[in-house]
Structure formats: C-alpha cells, structure tokens
Amino acid sequence: MTDEEIVTMCGVKKRTKTILSDNINTFQQMTSMPNRIFTNGKSQSSCIFTQQGRKGVNQDAMIVWEDFMEEGLTFCGVFDGHGPQGHLVARKVRDTLPLKLSSFLDSYESKKQKSIGLNCCSRNSRSDCEVGIEDKVNSLWKDAFLKSYKSMDKELKSHPSLDCFCSGSTAVTIVKQGSNLYMGSIGDSRAIMASNDDNNSLVAIQLTVDLKPDLPREAERIKRCKGRVFALQDEPEVSRVWLPFDDAPGLAMARAFGDFCLKEYGVISIPEVSHRIITEKDKFIVLASDGVWDVLSNEEVIEIVSSSPTRSTAARTVVDSAAREWKNKYPTSRMDDCAVVCLFLDGKMDSESDYEEQGLCSATFQNDCNGGEDDDGQICEPSLKRNDTVRSSEEKNDDVGVVVVGDDNGWSGLEGVNRVNSLVQLPRFSEETPRP
C-alpha cells in the first residue's frame, strides 16, 4: 500500500501530504479574516487561551468571531477532540461550523425571512417585537444550529483525507446578538454565565448540559440502538459507550462529531439548542473543555475570572488554576488539555498597554504549539498520545497508577489514546457479521 492508503484497522490513516496541506491552507485563510481569533489572545470583548496537557498533542480548539455575519454579532466556540485524529477533527469543526451556520442563516434571508427581523430582538428594540415574530426568529436560529451541525457531521463522514471512524470532537457554541444568546452543544464541553443575584453577588448559571452517557435519556437512546453503557471498574464514576459486540471503544460522551464507529449505536451529533435573553445583571460567559470542568466547579471558574488581574488574562488565569488543581487532585494522572473562552457582555476589555504588560498580543498568533499551529501555518508535529475520552487496553499501569503510554511501534486501531488495562480489547472490525 502507498502512504495515502489505509494502513491500520479502525480506519486510521497515516498523516498524508493532503491533510497537512489542507490544514496549512486553512490556517492561512483563518489568519486573514478580520475580527476572528483562534489562538491565545484577545479581541474587543473576549480573551481565549488553551494549554496542552500531558497526553500529547493539544486536541482542544477554540474561536471567537466578532461581527460574525453582521456588525454586533459574536460567535464563540470550544471544541475538544478525541481519538487518533481528534486534534484535526476539532480544528476542522472550528474552521467550518461557523461558516455553515452563517450559510444557513443567509439562506433564510434570501428567502425573504429577513423581513421578520433577525435583528428584531436587538438590545434596543426587543420591546417592540411581537411575541409571534420573536418565536419565529428563535425557531430560525434553532433550525440553523440543527442543520449546520448535521451538515458538519456529514462533511466529516465524507472527508477524503480525515478519518473520523474512531475520532471525533465535542462542540459548545454560542451566538450573541444584542440581548439574545443562542446556544448549541454536543459532548461534555460546557458554557456558563456569571450573573448578579438580588444581593449583587456573582452567581454561576450553567447554560449547557454535559451530554454524557450517564444521563438517563442519553443512555436510553444508546441502549435502544443496541449500544452499551457502563463504567469501568477502576473509574466507576465515568459512564462510557461501547459497541454491542466488543468492549470498545469506550466513549465518555453521548453526542459528538465523528465517532462513526458508534453512530449506528446511539451516539448522535444533534445539538441541544437553547435561547436566553441577556439582562443587565449578566456579566460574562465562559466556555471551556472538560479539562477545566473536571477539576474546577462553575462557581470556582466565575470567581477566578472575576478576580483576574485584568480581563485580558482571565482565560489564561482559569487554565493556570485548572493546571494547579490537576496536580493537587490527580497527582498520578496526566493533565488533560484545557481551552477557555471568556466573553464579557458589556463589550469592554483592558487598555492595550495593560494587555501588553501581560506578555500577550491582541489578535496575534503565537508560536508556542499550545494551539497546535504556529504563525507560519505549520502544523505542530503531533505525538498522538492522549486522552481517556476513548479508551483501550494494550498498556499497563505502573505501581502508583500512572497511565503508561507505549511507544509508537505498537500502534493499533485507537493509536495515540491512553491505554488502561481494564479494557479487554480494541474494536475488531471485519467483513464477518458480528455476533448478536
């Protein structure tokens, strides 16, 4: 076989020139687009930061796109990849999903839907909106989220060079339009909001639901589709999704982009979509991957952001706090990747001089490989050794319980994933019909 042919089971392909070229071209296009940031930095109303964990290449991705579609619209997203090509899946979703959402909304406008007022419920004119029109606007946004997520997953399935059979990504996405907040999410990345209560104290409001297999409605759907849900003995608190005929792959979420080995068995990419009206009591929104939420509570994150020395460093402060908590709470575990987006609802940030004192640059692209890409458009060489969102069992734990990652010569279907010996085997896909 050539280098561009499938060389391992489970649909894993060698990285090819095509994949590298596609990602470099995409990076160059991204850097040329105004009002959009996707590596560590800040925008006019937000700051974002990601840090690689201790499991290999950073598989988290993030984006803030101000003046998205039109002036005053802001799109934010965090995407957490998993599996052999999870880092590529997360970046592909980051780059493509906003464009799909914009395309579907534009198509509604072209059909005269704009006449019902996509801007009808802006901050200054919401009181003039009729309830029926407002409901129709919300319905349009919900439909756009549903269709864009569906189209995104379909594109991943047919991608000529990116294999998503055992790789995938979460997504938590929001669009702020005036006083309206539209949200869509799959997987276990999360969005929260800080709001003042009646005593003028900041409280945390969770905006999205972690869509994991332990949710009764999610587990019921998976089991109805012949998938299996159970936790491993060494981590009884983590429910996972397994094939009906094999103890693999062990996906720790019920909805995701990609992961096509499980799509016939109850894992879906249909987002939970919701709408919320922003009030003067609402101060800021935080989106983050589960590397943050595994060690910090909603309330702790709100406290960290509100007490950050500057708004521009709030996202980095959250990641730094999460890193410390990983060491304190799980000293024998490998820290997961972390990605954080902080969106300040009053649209204000620190002065440029304050920001520069923190050693960061506004809307620039840093050459630190934390985001997986450098400022020349080159893709950082992945080590492909991460994470326990998908699990298999060819490596053993040492005496103190630290996950040991084997060398790259022993690759198998879920190469690059932390391997724990409580899982019996990898998926065994063949032309034979699996046993019921």
QUIUR-V95235 format. One record per backbone hydrogen bond with DSSP energy under -0.5 kcal/mol. CO is the residue of the C=O (numbers start at 1). NH is the residue of the N-H. E is the energy in kcal/mol with one decimal. If there is no record, write none. Layout:
BEGIN
co | nh | e
CO | NH | E
CO | NH | E
END
This chain:
BEGIN
co | nh | e
2 | 5 | -1.7
5 | 14 | -0.6
9 | 12 | -1.3
12 | 7 | -0.9
12 | 8 | -1.2
16 | 20 | -2.0
17 | 21 | -2.7
18 | 22 | -2.6
19 | 23 | -2.2
20 | 24 | -2.2
21 | 25 | -2.5
22 | 26 | -2.3
23 | 27 | -2.4
24 | 28 | -2.3
25 | 29 | -2.0
26 | 30 | -2.6
27 | 31 | -2.4
28 | 32 | -0.8
30 | 33 | -1.3
33 | 36 | -0.8
35 | 66 | -2.8
37 | 64 | -2.3
41 | 48 | -2.6
42 | 363 | -1.2
45 | 344 | -2.8
46 | 43 | -2.8
47 | 342 | -2.8
48 | 41 | -1.9
49 | 340 | -2.6
51 | 338 | -2.2
59 | 81 | -2.9
61 | 79 | -3.0
63 | 77 | -2.2
64 | 37 | -2.5
64 | 66 | -0.5
65 | 68 | -0.6
65 | 75 | -2.6
68 | 70 | -2.0
70 | 73 | -1.7
72 | 178 | -0.7
73 | 67 | -0.9
73 | 68 | -2.7
74 | 176 | -2.7
75 | 65 | -3.2
76 | 174 | -2.4
77 | 63 | -2.1
78 | 172 | -1.9
79 | 61 | -2.8
79 | 81 | -0.6
80 | 170 | -1.9
82 | 168 | -2.3
83 | 86 | -1.7
85 | 89 | -2.1
86 | 90 | -2.7
87 | 91 | -1.6
88 | 92 | -2.3
89 | 93 | -2.6
90 | 94 | -2.4
91 | 95 | -2.3
92 | 96 | -2.0
93 | 97 | -2.4
96 | 100 | -2.0
97 | 101 | -2.5
98 | 102 | -2.4
99 | 103 | -2.3
100 | 104 | -2.4
101 | 105 | -2.0
102 | 106 | -2.5
103 | 107 | -2.0
104 | 108 | -1.4
105 | 109 | -1.8
106 | 110 | -2.2
107 | 111 | -0.8
108 | 111 | -0.7
108 | 113 | -2.4
109 | 112 | -1.7
109 | 114 | -0.5
112 | 115 | -1.2
113 | 116 | -1.8
114 | 117 | -1.8
117 | 120 | -1.5
119 | 122 | -1.4
121 | 179 | -0.6
122 | 125 | -0.9
122 | 126 | -1.2
125 | 128 | -1.5
126 | 129 | -1.8
130 | 134 | -2.4
131 | 135 | -2.4
132 | 136 | -1.7
133 | 137 | -2.3
134 | 138 | -2.5
135 | 139 | -2.1
136 | 140 | -2.0
137 | 141 | -2.1
138 | 142 | -2.4
139 | 143 | -2.5
140 | 144 | -2.4
141 | 145 | -2.4
142 | 146 | -2.5
143 | 147 | -2.6
144 | 148 | -2.4
145 | 149 | -2.3
146 | 150 | -2.0
147 | 151 | -2.6
148 | 152 | -2.2
149 | 153 | -2.2
150 | 154 | -2.0
151 | 155 | -2.2
152 | 156 | -2.1
153 | 157 | -2.0
154 | 158 | -1.4
156 | 159 | -0.9
161 | 163 | -0.7
162 | 164 | -0.6
164 | 259 | -0.8
164 | 260 | -1.7
165 | 261 | -2.3
167 | 259 | -3.0
168 | 82 | -2.3
169 | 257 | -2.8
171 | 186 | -2.8
172 | 78 | -1.9
173 | 184 | -2.6
174 | 76 | -2.5
175 | 177 | -0.6
175 | 182 | -2.7
176 | 74 | -2.0
177 | 180 | -2.4
179 | 278 | -3.8
180 | 177 | -2.8
181 | 276 | -2.3
182 | 175 | -2.6
183 | 274 | -2.2
184 | 173 | -2.9
185 | 272 | -2.3
186 | 171 | -2.4
187 | 211 | -2.4
190 | 288 | -2.3
191 | 207 | -2.4
191 | 208 | -1.3
192 | 286 | -2.4
193 | 205 | -2.9
194 | 283 | -3.2
194 | 284 | -0.9
195 | 203 | -2.9
197 | 200 | -2.0
201 | 197 | -2.4
203 | 195 | -2.3
204 | 206 | -0.5
205 | 193 | -2.5
205 | 207 | -0.5
209 | 211 | -0.8
210 | 212 | -1.7
211 | 254 | -2.3
211 | 255 | -0.8
212 | 215 | -1.6
215 | 219 | -2.9
216 | 220 | -2.4
217 | 221 | -1.6
218 | 222 | -2.2
219 | 223 | -2.6
220 | 224 | -1.9
221 | 225 | -1.4
222 | 227 | -2.4
223 | 226 | -1.5
228 | 242 | -2.8
230 | 240 | -1.5
232 | 235 | -1.3
233 | 236 | -0.5
235 | 238 | -2.1
237 | 239 | -0.7
238 | 232 | -0.6
240 | 230 | -1.6
241 | 250 | -1.3
241 | 251 | -1.9
242 | 228 | -2.5
243 | 246 | -0.6
246 | 248 | -2.1
247 | 425 | -0.6
248 | 243 | -3.3
249 | 391 | -1.8
251 | 241 | -2.3
254 | 268 | -1.4
257 | 169 | -1.6
259 | 262 | -2.0
262 | 265 | -1.5
262 | 267 | -1.6
263 | 266 | -0.7
268 | 256 | -1.9
269 | 271 | -0.5
271 | 273 | -0.6
272 | 185 | -1.3
274 | 183 | -2.7
276 | 181 | -2.4
276 | 278 | -0.5
279 | 282 | -1.3
281 | 196 | -2.3
283 | 345 | -2.2
283 | 346 | -0.5
284 | 194 | -3.0
285 | 343 | -2.8
286 | 192 | -2.5
287 | 341 | -2.7
288 | 190 | -2.4
289 | 292 | -1.8
289 | 293 | -1.2
290 | 294 | -2.2
292 | 295 | -1.4
292 | 296 | -2.0
297 | 301 | -2.2
298 | 302 | -2.1
299 | 303 | -2.2
300 | 304 | -2.4
301 | 305 | -2.5
302 | 306 | -2.4
303 | 307 | -1.5
305 | 308 | -1.3
310 | 313 | -0.9
311 | 314 | -1.6
313 | 317 | -2.4
314 | 318 | -2.0
315 | 319 | -2.1
316 | 320 | -2.8
317 | 321 | -2.2
318 | 322 | -2.4
319 | 323 | -2.4
320 | 324 | -1.9
321 | 325 | -2.1
322 | 326 | -2.2
323 | 327 | -1.6
324 | 328 | -2.0
325 | 329 | -3.3
326 | 330 | -1.9
330 | 333 | -1.8
335 | 54 | -2.7
338 | 51 | -2.5
339 | 289 | -1.6
340 | 49 | -2.2
341 | 287 | -2.6
341 | 343 | -0.5
342 | 47 | -1.9
342 | 344 | -0.5
343 | 285 | -2.6
343 | 345 | -0.6
344 | 347 | -1.7
351 | 355 | -2.0
352 | 356 | -2.4
353 | 357 | -1.5
354 | 358 | -0.6
355 | 358 | -1.3
355 | 360 | -1.0
356 | 359 | -1.8
361 | 364 | -0.9
364 | 366 | -0.5
366 | 368 | -1.3
369 | 372 | -0.6
372 | 380 | -1.7
374 | 377 | -2.0
378 | 374 | -1.9
387 | 390 | -0.9
389 | 252 | -1.8
392 | 420 | -2.6
398 | 401 | -1.7
402 | 398 | -1.3
403 | 405 | -0.5
404 | 406 | -0.5
407 | 410 | -1.3
408 | 411 | -0.8
412 | 415 | -1.7
414 | 417 | -1.5
416 | 386 | -6.0
418 | 392 | -0.8
418 | 420 | -0.5
420 | 423 | -1.5
427 | 429 | -0.6
END
